[in-house]
Structure formats: C-alpha cells, structure tokens
Amino acid sequence: MEETNFEETIKQLETIATQLEKGDLNLDESVSKFEEGMKLSKKCSKILEDAEKRITILLKNDNELTEENFTATE
C-alpha cells in the first residue's frame, strides 16, 4: 500500500471541505464526509510530525555546533 503524500492529502481534505461548504449533501453524507475529513486532518498532522522528526537537529557541544539526524523510534 503506497502512502499518499502531504500535498495529496491536503487536496483530498480541500475537496471534502468544498463539498461540505456547498451544502448539497444530506445529513448522513455530510457526517460521513466530516468523518473522512477528520481522518485526513489527523493524517496530515502525522505526516508533518514525522517530517519534523526527520529534520536535522543542531546540538551545541563544547561551543561547537554538530549535526545529528533525529531517528524516531516507534
């Protein structure tokens, strides 16, 4: 299963927001779209969190700056 990237997930979320804003959906469809949007929102947050963890961390060690890659443990 290939993971979607942040940009694709945001586009999906924007599509759902547009559908909800139009007001053309019945209550069940609206609730379903809202649930899907919340899942996508959480996925975006997770993608951003994971990207932040991969960013290089600068450490100050004896007045010298050194670079280390952060390795997330799950």
C-alpha positions as CSV (number, residue, x, y, z in Angstrom):
1,M,0.0,0.0,0.0
2,E,1.6,3.3,-1.1
3,E,1.2,6.2,1.3
4,T,-0.2,9.4,-0.1
5,N,2.0,12.5,0.5
6,F,1.1,15.6,2.4
7,E,0.1,17.6,-0.7
8,E,-2.3,14.8,-2.0
9,T,-3.9,14.5,1.5
10,I,-4.4,18.3,1.7
11,K,-6.1,18.2,-1.8
12,Q,-8.4,15.5,-0.6
13,L,-9.2,17.5,2.5
14,E,-9.9,20.6,0.5
15,T,-12.2,18.7,-1.8
16,I,-14.2,17.5,1.2
17,A,-14.3,21.0,2.7
18,T,-15.7,22.3,-0.6
19,Q,-18.3,19.6,-0.8
20,L,-19.4,20.4,2.8
21,E,-19.5,24.1,2.2
22,K,-21.8,23.7,-0.8
23,G,-24.5,22.3,1.4
24,D,-25.7,19.9,-1.3
25,L,-25.2,16.8,0.8
26,N,-27.8,15.2,3.1
27,L,-27.1,14.8,6.8
28,D,-25.7,11.2,6.5
29,E,-23.4,12.2,3.6
30,S,-22.3,15.3,5.5
31,V,-21.4,13.3,8.6
32,S,-19.6,10.7,6.5
33,K,-17.6,13.5,4.7
34,F,-16.8,15.2,8.0
35,E,-15.5,11.9,9.5
36,E,-13.4,11.3,6.4
37,G,-12.1,14.9,6.7
38,M,-11.1,14.4,10.3
39,K,-9.2,11.3,9.4
40,L,-7.4,13.2,6.7
41,S,-6.6,16.0,9.0
42,K,-5.1,13.6,11.5
43,K,-3.1,12.0,8.7
44,C,-1.7,15.5,7.7
45,S,-0.7,16.1,11.3
46,K,1.1,12.8,11.5
47,I,2.9,13.5,8.2
48,L,4.0,16.9,9.5
49,E,5.1,15.4,12.8
50,D,7.1,12.7,11.1
51,A,8.8,15.3,8.8
52,E,9.6,17.4,11.8
53,K,11.3,14.4,13.5
54,R,13.4,13.9,10.4
55,I,14.7,17.4,10.4
56,T,18.4,17.7,11.3
57,I,18.9,18.7,14.9
58,L,21.7,21.1,15.7
59,L,23.4,20.3,19.0
60,K,25.7,22.6,20.9
61,N,28.6,20.5,22.2
62,D,31.6,22.2,23.8
63,N,30.9,25.5,22.0
64,E,30.8,23.6,18.6
65,L,27.8,23.0,16.5
66,T,27.4,19.5,15.3
67,E,24.6,18.0,13.2
68,E,22.8,14.7,14.0
69,N,19.9,13.2,12.3
70,F,16.9,12.6,14.6
71,T,15.8,9.0,14.4
72,A,12.2,8.4,15.5
73,T,11.5,5.3,17.5
74,E,8.1,3.8,17.3
